[in-house]
């Protein structure tokens, strides 16, 4: 079971890094229009879209990716509690 938990935590960590790279790409002109930018966008936008529907931008600042990253941290914490501290729950 710990192998599955470790795999899920690793995938969340990698996705979080990809999400941060995608956020930083918005600071550079035409970075999101490149081939890599479009690929990363196709991975990140489906996850960010629900957050953008509920969290309006504050002027030019979009805080929905920050909330999305916080949700990933909570998911990782839940996986850690579920897979690595399961003996403490019973």
Secondary structure, DSSP 8 states (H G I E B T S, - for coil): -HHHHHHHHHHHHHHHHHHHHHHHHTTSTTSTTSHHHHHHHHHHHHHHHHHHHHS--BTTB--HHHHHHHHHHHHHHHHHHHHHSHHHH-
